[in-house]
Amino acid sequence: MAKDILWVHQLDAEDVDIAGLKASRLGEIFKLGISIPSGFVITTEVFTDLTNRLFPAEKLRLLESKLDSNNQQLLQETQELFRKSVTHTQLPKELSQQIKGSLDELVSGKRGTITASLSLRSPLSSVTTSIFIHEPNLEKITAATKTLWLSLFENKSLLELNKGRLGFGAAVLFSKLPTPDVSGQLFTVSVEKPKETLTIEAAFGAGALLRLSNTQFDSYSINKKDSSLAGKSISNQLEQTLLVAGNRRKIPIPAVFGEKQKLSEEALVKLTRIAKKIENHFLYPQRVEFLIEEEEIFVIDFEPLETILEEVRISPSVRSKKIFEGESGFAGIATGPLRIFEPKKLNRNKPGDITVIKELTKNQIPLLRKSSGIIVTQKKDPAVFGLMERLGKPVIFTNKRPLSQLKEPRVVTIDGLSGKVFLGSIASGGQNVIEFLPKNSNTSNSPSKTATKVFVNLSEPRLAVEIAKKEVDGVGLLRAELLLAKSGEHPRKVVNEGKQKQFIANHAKNLVEAASAFGERDVIYRTSDFRTDEYITLKGGSHEKAEKNPLLGLRGASRYLADKEVFLLEIEAVKEARSQSKNIWLSLPFVRTVEELEGLKKIISAAGLYRSSSFKIFLNVETPSNVILIDEFLDTGIDGVCIEQKDLTSLILGIDPENESLSYLTASDEAVISSFEKVIKATRKAGLIAGFVASERIDSDLLEKLVESGISFISVTADETERTRELLSEAERKVVSARKKT
């Protein structure tokens, strides 16, 4: 039942497989604080169940094998087969009741226009139909649903669908659109000055909603840096188009009104803020459609921009070296060395690689997250669009180039939207950098203030200079694992061969490179937390004993205490790095007992590192024992805690974080929230620092609970810093307001 109909505001980008691209993305931006029309979706599962009932798998495979553009008769026969079958099929009674209940809820309250549109798992160029429904009822909603389903089986649509498979899921989105005073679209980059300005177009009425080409728009150019108006062109709009009883009606506009500016200064500022939020969140320039009713702005749709991108970001010298052109997969521009994916040699793939892989599957997603871009050497399959959405990396498909043409370690640039692959790097000063069009980057090191600090997670020192330009207060998680894995050697091998000095010097250099980019801002270095299965893959790691469950095995503090010489390698490197960068602090991961923490502190002190106002030691809170005995851990003499969202959530709920069948269990669970709150309150009561290290996007509800508990800082990925700052500001305002009332 729950999977037949879903409300849009409950969705996010992870729901693309069941709710389609349009609905899931609208749900995603709703969580950014952007207004969207109310709506619900009849999910892809309903469509899939219908086609499975009507057409056995054998018949679908037969149709797939025969469909091509030269066989017009078969296309027409297939179209007619679907038309008759779908038209005469009754929807299940239970589903009809759900639709009626959802419709009654949708039409209640403020009036609006009910529209129906397809929400597909991936874009389909030939299907753009929207249906406006006057006086909606169950019969009209059912008819609109079937009409949209049938639009998938027009000749051109069939050919596009057959590039993947005919069992292609389609959700139907029903929205209640406001009655717009103004409608329009914005482009998060402009043609003239894409790095500096964005463009907003607007007109009275619903012309933009209806995509009428003869609508007379105002045009505004906005400076990205400070949201100021760079220029404008005001049209003399003679008439506006309105939706009346589901029909278009043109209404003349008196000249005195038609010559007026369609958007107020306040509306322009709000739209600019929305543009930045969406582009920064999806890491790609966007075209955004909007409506304004009584000064409230609603985003009704958006999509990646398909023009000017390559010219904006890829230099002429690189564009001239196009290797080949495949099929577009997932939007984004990335650069890095080519690396062929080999399942039995996972340690070959390095952060920032352009990974070449034969197919994209769920099991590979965790392994591919460190890649900057993906080339899939098979025909594009719309069924994997949900995987690409979750991965969030530029992806292209090609079945025309043999692997021998993709030679390691050539440095290439890929454009996921155009499908083009170029020889050479677009990144200045190095490779392994994922590149997108510039957002509203503030190069100042003085971040806008919220009471709660916003820190950033950092893995790759070479990205530090660029990330340090963001409005962040420091680094909440500088990972050791990727720094140490670069050598490919097990640290015990380093000790056995007497290479400690070289190891310490190299590691200290990496730490300084990362920390110095942030000036005087704090950088919290988390010592290594390799698991046994990861150590085994390193050179000299054959002595490691395989564990059935490495997640709960010899790791973190227990490993340090079992091999103190190896732990001292990192501590000495930190000590050397601090001789150049005094802003480096220390965080200790996976400490199970109070005694383990005390033992680690003794080793650190013996090495000559002592707590002070400029050097602080944190406990990474990852285990239930940390929560239960938080007061005892604090009493050992530390400066604060870093709550690790992923590990603590998985251990509180008893789940494997890589098991997708348990993905419904998240940090929003009451037991997890209660653990967060207990740790934060105890730490703050002790006068210490309480930090939260996010492993995924944080929603506004969780942020508000963290703020209410007294969190000191929140550390997020680089692409989430601006969004987190804005949500924090709103959360702090709500908390302060609530406290004043009490």
Sequence and secondary structure as in RCSB ss.txt:
>XXXX:A:sequence
MAKDILWVHQLDAEDVDIAGLKASRLGEIFKLGISIPSGFVITTEVFTDLTNRLFPAEKLRLLESKLDSNNQQLL
QETQELFRKSVTHTQLPKELSQQIKGSLDELVSGKRGTITASLSLRSPLSSVTTSIFIHEPNLEKITAATKTLWL
SLFENKSLLELNKGRLGFGAAVLFSKLPTPDVSGQLFTVSVEKPKETLTIEAAFGAGALLRLSNTQFDSYSINKK
DSSLAGKSISNQLEQTLLVAGNRRKIPIPAVFGEKQKLSEEALVKLTRIAKKIENHFLYPQRVEFLIEEEEIFVI
DFEPLETILEEVRISPSVRSKKIFEGESGFAGIATGPLRIFEPKKLNRNKPGDITVIKELTKNQIPLLRKSSGII
VTQKKDPAVFGLMERLGKPVIFTNKRPLSQLKEPRVVTIDGLSGKVFLGSIASGGQNVIEFLPKNSNTSNSPSKT
ATKVFVNLSEPRLAVEIAKKEVDGVGLLRAELLLAKSGEHPRKVVNEGKQKQFIANHAKNLVEAASAFGERDVIY
RTSDFRTDEYITLKGGSHEKAEKNPLLGLRGASRYLADKEVFLLEIEAVKEARSQSKNIWLSLPFVRTVEELEGL
KKIISAAGLYRSSSFKIFLNVETPSNVILIDEFLDTGIDGVCIEQKDLTSLILGIDPENESLSYLTASDEAVISS
FEKVIKATRKAGLIAGFVASERIDSDLLEKLVESGISFISVTADETERTRELLSEAERKVVSARKKT
>XXXX:A:secstr
 TTTEEEGGG  GGGHHHHHHHHHHHHHHHTTT    EEEEE HHHHHHHHHHHS HHHHHHHHHH  TT HHHH
HHHHHHHHHHHHT    HHHHHHHHHHHHHHHSSS  EEEEEEEESS  TT   EEEESS  HHHHHHHHHHHHH
HTTSHHHHHHHHTT SS  EEEEEEEE   SEEEEEESS SS TTTEEEEEEEETTTTTTT TT   EEEEEETT
T  EEEEE     EEEEEETTEEEEEE  HHHHTS SS HHHHHHHHHHHHHHHHHHTS EEEEEEEETTEEEEE
EEEE  SSHHHHHS HHHHTTEEEE EEEE  EEEEEEEE  TT GGG  TT EEEES   GGGHHHHTT SEEE
E S   GGGHHHHHHH S EEE SSS GGGS TT EEEEETTTTEEEES   TT SS EE    S    SS    
SSEEEEEE  GGGHHHHTTSS SEEEEEESHHHHHTT B HHHHHHTT HHHHHHHHHHHHHHHHHTTTTSEEEE
E     HHHHTTSBT TTS   S GGGSS THHHHHH HHHHHHHHHHHHHHHTT TTEEEEE    SHHHHHHH
HHHHHHTT   BTTB EEEEE SHHHHHTHHHHHTTT SEEEEEHHHHHHHHHT  TT GGGTT  TTSHHHHHH
HHHHHHHHHHTT EEEEE SS   HHHHHHHHHHT  EEEE GGGHHHHHHHHHHHHHHHHHHHHH 
